[in-house]
């Protein structure tokens, strides 16, 4: 069955749909808000570290375990859920995992000891790690390929919004009250999102009419064993590994290597996030208008150029640091958004949920391994500056170049099905 089959009913009498209906716009808003809460819960841990560690009396190593517990449990849950991902109404599946995620976050909010917090992060990862895959499957089912770039562009603004709105608000609450309030706030937002999804979203169950393996394990094996999916999983691995290698050390590098005062660090995140909120939808439109693969190539080339500049910088002004960060985020978004749109067109309609779940697991596990690899590469000088950060940049550049070549072969069959040379 072709990629367009389940999305066909939203076209106006077979004509090429150019814009979003009111329901589709509402659905995009709901899914973006859902992604915002999930991403915020994941990234809020890092800035809370300075408050959490003395409050719970834990070491930096224990805190690192608590942070990575989310990623690894999310990676495992994606594999476990893949066999069942196409056997239920996607709306019900989203609500099930979202409720579990909210309960896990509530456990974090109530934690008075390290072990309870660790358990909360594991539970949150087990449920939250699958939500992104369910969201991607819903988008693939309900939006035709030529509109998915714009949809992915809006969904990616959730990441930028979590930086611009979520992290500063979380730190404000933690500093003026306590760190528990941050997780309480996320629980409150999640409850609002759950209610909105339950009331406003229609069932997403057209895929249930298709033939499925009766055994969940066989369905998982059938998905993982598809040769044409292997290259897609490789691209996901390369993109996630490269992306996660720079992230953990970016603040330390900015302060100690670029010479930016730590009080100006929020300004860099704020400006970069604001630009990303604007850039995401524009990149989505560009990928639909000019082709997803050409946009991906542009993003890879720009990422390569900016990563090389960024990782080899010395002391610079605040304005220069902001400019480099903004341009680097433009490059990252310009490869992230079209790559997700292209990936959504790969699986058969009967395997979209399981493909997305496996892909999400690969992304989480690759990101975790990328962070570990980066930690093994860099070293710290007595003054706090980082050694060998440029080597991480070279690894990211190599992964970007290989992913650009691999993506060419990923998009070729999609282009053939779409009746065009490039999608």
One Martini backbone bead per residue (centre of mass of N, CA, C, O) as a GRO file, in nm:
protein
  423
    1UNK     BB    1   0.097   0.035   0.021
    2UNK     BB    2   0.085   0.353   0.000
    3UNK     BB    3   0.161   0.649   0.162
    4UNK     BB    4  -0.125   0.799   0.083
    5UNK     BB    5  -0.377   0.636   0.170
    6UNK     BB    6  -0.452   0.754   0.465
    7UNK     BB    7  -0.437   1.065   0.356
    8UNK     BB    8  -0.652   1.101   0.123
    9UNK     BB    9  -0.922   1.215   0.266
   10UNK     BB   10  -0.799   1.520   0.297
   11UNK     BB   11  -0.853   1.553   0.016
   12UNK     BB   12  -1.006   1.745  -0.240
   13UNK     BB   13  -1.117   1.536  -0.459
   14UNK     BB   14  -0.798   1.462  -0.527
   15UNK     BB   15  -0.668   1.714  -0.466
   16UNK     BB   16  -0.416   1.923  -0.395
   17UNK     BB   17  -0.327   2.009  -0.090
   18UNK     BB   18  -0.229   2.334   0.057
   19UNK     BB   19  -0.375   2.330   0.331
   20UNK     BB   20  -0.531   2.365   0.642
   21UNK     BB   21  -0.753   2.265   0.838
   22UNK     BB   22  -0.898   2.324   1.134
   23UNK     BB   23  -0.839   2.045   1.252
   24UNK     BB   24  -0.540   2.030   1.173
   25UNK     BB   25  -0.451   2.279   1.331
   26UNK     BB   26  -0.537   2.167   1.605
   27UNK     BB   27  -0.362   1.912   1.595
   28UNK     BB   28  -0.088   2.051   1.577
   29UNK     BB   29  -0.114   2.202   1.847
   30UNK     BB   30  -0.144   1.952   2.028
   31UNK     BB   31   0.121   1.805   1.944
   32UNK     BB   32   0.313   2.038   2.016
   33UNK     BB   33   0.237   2.053   2.317
   34UNK     BB   34   0.317   1.767   2.380
   35UNK     BB   35   0.617   1.796   2.300
   36UNK     BB   36   0.683   2.018   2.501
   37UNK     BB   37   0.647   1.849   2.763
   38UNK     BB   38   0.851   1.626   2.696
   39UNK     BB   39   1.106   1.800   2.647
   40UNK     BB   40   1.104   1.955   2.913
   41UNK     BB   41   1.137   1.708   3.101
   42UNK     BB   42   1.418   1.632   2.982
   43UNK     BB   43   1.585   1.924   2.996
   44UNK     BB   44   1.540   2.022   3.301
   45UNK     BB   45   1.759   1.860   3.454
   46UNK     BB   46   2.024   2.008   3.392
   47UNK     BB   47   1.962   2.297   3.526
   48UNK     BB   48   1.884   2.147   3.812
   49UNK     BB   49   2.151   2.026   3.925
   50UNK     BB   50   2.247   2.254   4.131
   51UNK     BB   51   1.986   2.188   4.314
   52UNK     BB   52   1.956   1.877   4.344
   53UNK     BB   53   2.221   1.774   4.471
   54UNK     BB   54   2.205   1.919   4.753
   55UNK     BB   55   1.911   1.836   4.824
   56UNK     BB   56   1.983   1.505   4.797
   57UNK     BB   57   2.289   1.430   4.833
   58UNK     BB   58   2.445   1.411   4.549
   59UNK     BB   59   2.627   1.323   4.290
   60UNK     BB   60   2.726   1.368   3.969
   61UNK     BB   61   2.699   1.068   3.894
   62UNK     BB   62   2.406   1.029   3.992
   63UNK     BB   63   2.286   1.246   3.812
   64UNK     BB   64   2.373   1.118   3.543
   65UNK     BB   65   2.198   0.865   3.579
   66UNK     BB   66   1.923   1.013   3.591
   67UNK     BB   67   1.943   1.132   3.305
   68UNK     BB   68   2.005   0.858   3.141
   69UNK     BB   69   1.757   0.687   3.226
   70UNK     BB   70   1.558   0.804   3.027
   71UNK     BB   71   1.693   0.727   2.756
   72UNK     BB   72   1.716   0.415   2.804
   73UNK     BB   73   1.415   0.358   2.870
   74UNK     BB   74   1.311   0.474   2.601
   75UNK     BB   75   1.460   0.276   2.417
   76UNK     BB   76   1.331   0.016   2.530
   77UNK     BB   77   1.024   0.087   2.498
   78UNK     BB   78   1.018   0.107   2.189
   79UNK     BB   79   1.071  -0.192   2.137
   80UNK     BB   80   0.833  -0.307   2.310
   81UNK     BB   81   0.604  -0.131   2.149
   82UNK     BB   82   0.626  -0.210   1.842
   83UNK     BB   83   0.435  -0.468   1.833
   84UNK     BB   84   0.168  -0.272   1.926
   85UNK     BB   85   0.148   0.008   1.758
   86UNK     BB   86  -0.069  -0.126   1.519
   87UNK     BB   87  -0.326  -0.240   1.725
   88UNK     BB   88  -0.419   0.064   1.779
   89UNK     BB   89  -0.550   0.341   1.852
   90UNK     BB   90  -0.359   0.626   1.849
   91UNK     BB   91  -0.511   0.790   2.059
   92UNK     BB   92  -0.506   0.578   2.288
   93UNK     BB   93  -0.201   0.543   2.291
   94UNK     BB   94  -0.133   0.834   2.363
   95UNK     BB   95  -0.291   0.843   2.631
   96UNK     BB   96  -0.151   0.613   2.777
   97UNK     BB   97   0.144   0.733   2.767
   98UNK     BB   98   0.074   1.011   2.888
   99UNK     BB   99  -0.022   0.915   3.162
  100UNK     BB  100   0.243   0.771   3.239
  101UNK     BB  101   0.420   1.023   3.218
  102UNK     BB  102   0.268   1.189   3.436
  103UNK     BB  103   0.319   0.990   3.670
  104UNK     BB  104   0.628   1.007   3.656
  105UNK     BB  105   0.643   1.315   3.711
  106UNK     BB  106   0.497   1.299   3.985
  107UNK     BB  107   0.719   1.130   4.117
  108UNK     BB  108   0.936   1.348   4.092
  109UNK     BB  109   0.782   1.568   4.257
  110UNK     BB  110   0.772   1.366   4.526
  111UNK     BB  111   1.065   1.344   4.566
  112UNK     BB  112   1.303   1.282   4.856
  113UNK     BB  113   1.483   1.083   4.692
  114UNK     BB  114   1.694   0.945   4.471
  115UNK     BB  115   1.540   0.672   4.410
  116UNK     BB  116   1.271   0.804   4.336
  117UNK     BB  117   1.376   0.977   4.107
  118UNK     BB  118   1.486   0.746   3.936
  119UNK     BB  119   1.215   0.604   3.903
  120UNK     BB  120   1.074   0.845   3.766
  121UNK     BB  121   1.263   0.854   3.514
  122UNK     BB  122   1.202   0.569   3.415
  123UNK     BB  123   0.895   0.598   3.380
  124UNK     BB  124   0.902   0.844   3.195
  125UNK     BB  125   1.068   0.704   2.968
  126UNK     BB  126   0.883   0.461   2.904
  127UNK     BB  127   0.651   0.660   2.803
  128UNK     BB  128   0.780   0.917   2.660
  129UNK     BB  129   0.950   0.760   2.431
  130UNK     BB  130   0.675   0.690   2.255
  131UNK     BB  131   0.522   0.954   2.179
  132UNK     BB  132   0.680   1.048   1.927
  133UNK     BB  133   0.599   0.800   1.755
  134UNK     BB  134   0.293   0.845   1.763
  135UNK     BB  135   0.293   1.126   1.639
  136UNK     BB  136   0.424   1.043   1.369
  137UNK     BB  137   0.200   0.843   1.288
  138UNK     BB  138  -0.030   1.048   1.281
  139UNK     BB  139   0.088   1.235   1.068
  140UNK     BB  140   0.114   1.016   0.845
  141UNK     BB  141  -0.195   0.942   0.835
  142UNK     BB  142  -0.316   1.267   0.805
  143UNK     BB  143  -0.070   1.354   0.610
  144UNK     BB  144   0.058   1.440   0.335
  145UNK     BB  145   0.372   1.462   0.212
  146UNK     BB  146   0.348   1.772   0.101
  147UNK     BB  147   0.286   1.865   0.429
  148UNK     BB  148   0.501   1.753   0.642
  149UNK     BB  149   0.709   1.974   0.666
  150UNK     BB  150   0.524   2.178   0.812
  151UNK     BB  151   0.453   2.000   1.050
  152UNK     BB  152   0.745   1.952   1.151
  153UNK     BB  153   0.807   2.250   1.196
  154UNK     BB  154   0.602   2.288   1.427
  155UNK     BB  155   0.700   2.058   1.614
  156UNK     BB  156   0.997   2.183   1.653
  157UNK     BB  157   0.908   2.432   1.828
  158UNK     BB  158   0.908   2.281   2.100
  159UNK     BB  159   1.211   2.298   2.152
  160UNK     BB  160   1.237   2.606   2.150
  161UNK     BB  161   1.018   2.667   2.366
  162UNK     BB  162   1.164   2.518   2.599
  163UNK     BB  163   1.398   2.724   2.603
  164UNK     BB  164   1.242   3.000   2.620
  165UNK     BB  165   1.014   2.911   2.843
  166UNK     BB  166   1.077   2.660   3.023
  167UNK     BB  167   1.357   2.702   3.158
  168UNK     BB  168   1.317   2.983   3.287
  169UNK     BB  169   1.060   2.904   3.443
  170UNK     BB  170   1.184   2.669   3.602
  171UNK     BB  171   1.409   2.833   3.745
  172UNK     BB  172   1.224   3.033   3.883
  173UNK     BB  173   1.068   2.826   4.055
  174UNK     BB  174   1.318   2.696   4.192
  175UNK     BB  175   1.430   2.966   4.324
  176UNK     BB  176   1.142   3.058   4.468
  177UNK     BB  177   1.098   2.762   4.573
  178UNK     BB  178   1.128   2.454   4.415
  179UNK     BB  179   1.201   2.175   4.221
  180UNK     BB  180   0.917   2.040   4.238
  181UNK     BB  181   0.749   2.259   4.081
  182UNK     BB  182   0.840   2.190   3.795
  183UNK     BB  183   0.689   1.913   3.783
  184UNK     BB  184   0.411   2.018   3.857
  185UNK     BB  185   0.378   2.195   3.604
  186UNK     BB  186   0.398   1.963   3.397
  187UNK     BB  187   0.154   1.810   3.501
  188UNK     BB  188  -0.053   2.034   3.446
  189UNK     BB  189  -0.005   2.051   3.138
  190UNK     BB  190  -0.066   1.749   3.078
  191UNK     BB  191  -0.361   1.746   3.169
  192UNK     BB  192  -0.457   1.947   2.960
  193UNK     BB  193  -0.368   1.779   2.712
  194UNK     BB  194  -0.533   1.525   2.769
  195UNK     BB  195  -0.811   1.660   2.759
  196UNK     BB  196  -0.788   1.772   2.469
  197UNK     BB  197  -0.745   1.503   2.324
  198UNK     BB  198  -1.003   1.355   2.426
  199UNK     BB  199  -1.200   1.574   2.298
  200UNK     BB  200  -1.071   1.669   1.998
  201UNK     BB  201  -0.975   1.399   1.903
  202UNK     BB  202  -0.981   1.175   1.669
  203UNK     BB  203  -0.974   0.885   1.561
  204UNK     BB  204  -0.680   0.661   1.474
  205UNK     BB  205  -0.786   0.364   1.269
  206UNK     BB  206  -0.727   0.286   0.965
  207UNK     BB  207  -0.491   0.069   1.012
  208UNK     BB  208  -0.680  -0.168   1.125
  209UNK     BB  209  -0.772  -0.270   0.829
  210UNK     BB  210  -0.510  -0.394   0.813
  211UNK     BB  211  -0.268  -0.618   0.795
  212UNK     BB  212  -0.155  -0.825   1.071
  213UNK     BB  213   0.031  -0.946   1.302
  214UNK     BB  214  -0.070  -1.140   1.569
  215UNK     BB  215   0.227  -1.123   1.660
  216UNK     BB  216   0.422  -0.891   1.808
  217UNK     BB  217   0.701  -1.014   1.758
  218UNK     BB  218   0.668  -1.051   1.450
  219UNK     BB  219   0.618  -0.752   1.391
  220UNK     BB  220   0.892  -0.656   1.485
  221UNK     BB  221   1.068  -0.837   1.302
  222UNK     BB  222   0.943  -0.736   1.033
  223UNK     BB  223   1.051  -0.448   1.070
  224UNK     BB  224   1.357  -0.490   1.131
  225UNK     BB  225   1.391  -0.695   0.868
  226UNK     BB  226   1.373  -0.464   0.676
  227UNK     BB  227   1.594  -0.362   0.444
  228UNK     BB  228   1.473  -0.063   0.380
  229UNK     BB  229   1.511   0.030   0.693
  230UNK     BB  230   1.814   0.024   0.766
  231UNK     BB  231   1.910   0.298   0.646
  232UNK     BB  232   1.724   0.472   0.820
  233UNK     BB  233   1.848   0.389   1.094
  234UNK     BB  234   2.130   0.494   1.026
  235UNK     BB  235   2.059   0.792   0.997
  236UNK     BB  236   1.947   0.825   1.281
  237UNK     BB  237   2.210   0.753   1.425
  238UNK     BB  238   2.388   0.981   1.306
  239UNK     BB  239   2.215   1.226   1.394
  240UNK     BB  240   2.204   1.165   1.701
  241UNK     BB  241   2.502   1.140   1.766
  242UNK     BB  242   2.589   1.421   1.670
  243UNK     BB  243   2.388   1.596   1.838
  244UNK     BB  244   2.472   1.477   2.138
  245UNK     BB  245   2.779   1.560   2.154
  246UNK     BB  246   2.749   1.879   2.200
  247UNK     BB  247   2.533   1.943   2.422
  248UNK     BB  248   2.667   1.879   2.714
  249UNK     BB  249   2.924   2.105   2.645
  250UNK     BB  250   2.828   2.392   2.552
  251UNK     BB  251   2.832   2.567   2.812
  252UNK     BB  252   3.130   2.522   2.893
  253UNK     BB  253   3.251   2.621   2.623
  254UNK     BB  254   3.130   2.907   2.624
  255UNK     BB  255   3.260   3.001   2.892
  256UNK     BB  256   3.573   2.885   2.879
  257UNK     BB  257   3.643   2.923   2.558
  258UNK     BB  258   3.473   3.193   2.468
  259UNK     BB  259   3.431   3.400   2.722
  260UNK     BB  260   3.144   3.378   2.846
  261UNK     BB  261   2.943   3.488   3.062
  262UNK     BB  262   2.721   3.315   3.258
  263UNK     BB  263   2.498   3.548   3.257
  264UNK     BB  264   2.475   3.520   2.920
  265UNK     BB  265   2.361   3.237   2.856
  266UNK     BB  266   2.050   3.285   2.839
  267UNK     BB  267   2.067   3.472   2.590
  268UNK     BB  268   2.153   3.259   2.386
  269UNK     BB  269   1.907   3.072   2.423
  270UNK     BB  270   1.688   3.278   2.365
  271UNK     BB  271   1.768   3.368   2.077
  272UNK     BB  272   1.787   3.087   1.951
  273UNK     BB  273   1.492   3.007   2.015
  274UNK     BB  274   1.346   3.235   1.863
  275UNK     BB  275   1.462   3.162   1.585
  276UNK     BB  276   1.352   2.867   1.584
  277UNK     BB  277   1.051   2.935   1.585
  278UNK     BB  278   1.073   3.066   1.299
  279UNK     BB  279   1.237   2.849   1.134
  280UNK     BB  280   1.071   2.590   1.135
  281UNK     BB  281   0.831   2.667   0.942
  282UNK     BB  282   1.016   2.761   0.706
  283UNK     BB  283   1.152   2.489   0.657
  284UNK     BB  284   0.894   2.334   0.603
  285UNK     BB  285   0.814   2.496   0.350
  286UNK     BB  286   1.074   2.444   0.189
  287UNK     BB  287   1.051   2.130   0.177
  288UNK     BB  288   0.778   2.140   0.014
  289UNK     BB  289   0.875   2.334  -0.224
  290UNK     BB  290   1.197   2.217  -0.287
  291UNK     BB  291   1.249   1.975  -0.111
  292UNK     BB  292   1.370   1.757   0.122
  293UNK     BB  293   1.654   1.681   0.029
  294UNK     BB  294   1.771   1.961  -0.040
  295UNK     BB  295   1.725   2.069   0.248
  296UNK     BB  296   1.904   1.860   0.388
  297UNK     BB  297   2.165   1.938   0.246
  298UNK     BB  298   2.173   2.225   0.344
  299UNK     BB  299   2.181   2.149   0.648
  300UNK     BB  300   2.445   1.986   0.640
  301UNK     BB  301   2.633   2.206   0.527
  302UNK     BB  302   2.576   2.414   0.751
  303UNK     BB  303   2.655   2.238   0.990
  304UNK     BB  304   2.945   2.188   0.910
  305UNK     BB  305   3.038   2.483   0.905
  306UNK     BB  306   2.947   2.566   1.201
  307UNK     BB  307   3.096   2.346   1.361
  308UNK     BB  308   3.381   2.422   1.273
  309UNK     BB  309   3.368   2.707   1.386
  310UNK     BB  310   3.273   2.657   1.680
  311UNK     BB  311   3.502   2.434   1.771
  312UNK     BB  312   3.742   2.673   1.682
  313UNK     BB  313   3.698   2.879   1.886
  314UNK     BB  314   3.758   3.150   2.070
  315UNK     BB  315   3.750   3.440   2.190
  316UNK     BB  316   3.436   3.614   2.205
  317UNK     BB  317   3.169   3.775   2.150
  318UNK     BB  318   2.839   3.772   2.214
  319UNK     BB  319   2.742   3.824   1.922
  320UNK     BB  320   2.903   3.592   1.792
  321UNK     BB  321   2.787   3.360   1.958
  322UNK     BB  322   2.496   3.402   1.868
  323UNK     BB  323   2.533   3.377   1.561
  324UNK     BB  324   2.650   3.090   1.558
  325UNK     BB  325   2.411   2.952   1.702
  326UNK     BB  326   2.189   3.029   1.506
  327UNK     BB  327   2.315   2.901   1.246
  328UNK     BB  328   2.336   2.615   1.364
  329UNK     BB  329   2.027   2.579   1.410
  330UNK     BB  330   1.946   2.609   1.117
  331UNK     BB  331   2.097   2.357   1.023
  332UNK     BB  332   1.962   2.151   1.209
  333UNK     BB  333   1.666   2.206   1.119
  334UNK     BB  334   1.728   2.159   0.803
  335UNK     BB  335   1.762   1.837   0.871
  336UNK     BB  336   1.538   1.745   1.067
  337UNK     BB  337   1.268   1.803   0.922
  338UNK     BB  338   1.309   1.653   0.644
  339UNK     BB  339   1.390   1.379   0.767
  340UNK     BB  340   1.116   1.320   0.904
  341UNK     BB  341   0.945   1.336   0.649
  342UNK     BB  342   1.091   1.108   0.498
  343UNK     BB  343   1.058   0.881   0.712
  344UNK     BB  344   0.740   0.876   0.700
  345UNK     BB  345   0.750   0.743   0.388
  346UNK     BB  346   0.866   0.446   0.428
  347UNK     BB  347   0.651   0.293   0.561
  348UNK     BB  348   0.409   0.100   0.588
  349UNK     BB  349   0.095   0.140   0.706
  350UNK     BB  350   0.119  -0.131   0.895
  351UNK     BB  351   0.428  -0.003   1.018
  352UNK     BB  352   0.441   0.285   1.145
  353UNK     BB  353   0.450   0.244   1.451
  354UNK     BB  354   0.694   0.047   1.467
  355UNK     BB  355   0.896   0.222   1.314
  356UNK     BB  356   0.883   0.469   1.506
  357UNK     BB  357   0.966   0.317   1.764
  358UNK     BB  358   1.242   0.217   1.667
  359UNK     BB  359   1.352   0.495   1.585
  360UNK     BB  360   1.333   0.620   1.871
  361UNK     BB  361   1.526   0.418   2.003
  362UNK     BB  362   1.771   0.475   1.830
  363UNK     BB  363   1.789   0.773   1.908
  364UNK     BB  364   1.826   0.743   2.215
  365UNK     BB  365   2.070   0.545   2.217
  366UNK     BB  366   2.256   0.717   2.037
  367UNK     BB  367   2.259   0.965   2.219
  368UNK     BB  368   2.382   0.828   2.467
  369UNK     BB  369   2.642   0.729   2.321
  370UNK     BB  370   2.735   1.010   2.227
  371UNK     BB  371   2.782   1.127   2.510
  372UNK     BB  372   2.992   0.916   2.596
  373UNK     BB  373   3.195   0.970   2.367
  374UNK     BB  374   3.244   1.270   2.430
  375UNK     BB  375   3.356   1.222   2.719
  376UNK     BB  376   3.608   1.056   2.605
  377UNK     BB  377   3.736   1.297   2.437
  378UNK     BB  378   3.729   1.498   2.647
  379UNK     BB  379   3.898   1.757   2.837
  380UNK     BB  380   4.014   1.921   3.143
  381UNK     BB  381   4.118   2.203   3.256
  382UNK     BB  382   4.189   2.379   3.538
  383UNK     BB  383   4.004   2.634   3.417
  384UNK     BB  384   3.761   2.456   3.248
  385UNK     BB  385   3.857   2.404   2.985
  386UNK     BB  386   3.842   2.243   2.671
  387UNK     BB  387   3.959   1.953   2.528
  388UNK     BB  388   3.899   1.831   2.205
  389UNK     BB  389   3.636   1.966   2.081
  390UNK     BB  390   3.713   1.953   1.778
  391UNK     BB  391   3.678   1.640   1.753
  392UNK     BB  392   3.377   1.638   1.777
  393UNK     BB  393   3.331   1.805   1.523
  394UNK     BB  394   3.449   1.592   1.324
  395UNK     BB  395   3.241   1.373   1.388
  396UNK     BB  396   2.990   1.536   1.307
  397UNK     BB  397   3.078   1.585   1.015
  398UNK     BB  398   3.099   1.289   0.928
  399UNK     BB  399   2.803   1.212   0.994
  400UNK     BB  400   2.675   1.420   0.800
  401UNK     BB  401   2.799   1.316   0.532
  402UNK     BB  402   2.692   1.026   0.548
  403UNK     BB  403   2.388   1.100   0.577
  404UNK     BB  404   2.364   1.245   0.302
  405UNK     BB  405   2.421   0.992   0.133
  406UNK     BB  406   2.214   0.795   0.258
  407UNK     BB  407   1.957   0.972   0.199
  408UNK     BB  408   1.956   0.940  -0.105
  409UNK     BB  409   1.873   0.632  -0.091
  410UNK     BB  410   1.615   0.674   0.077
  411UNK     BB  411   1.460   0.880  -0.134
  412UNK     BB  412   1.432   0.730  -0.405
  413UNK     BB  413   1.169   0.554  -0.361
  414UNK     BB  414   0.994   0.798  -0.284
  415UNK     BB  415   1.021   0.947  -0.555
  416UNK     BB  416   0.900   0.723  -0.730
  417UNK     BB  417   0.619   0.719  -0.590
  418UNK     BB  418   0.578   1.040  -0.646
  419UNK     BB  419   0.693   1.096  -0.951
  420UNK     BB  420   0.985   1.195  -0.866
  421UNK     BB  421   1.318   1.267  -0.826
  422UNK     BB  422   1.248   1.478  -0.590
  423UNK     BB  423   1.137   1.536  -0.230
   0.00000   0.00000   0.00000
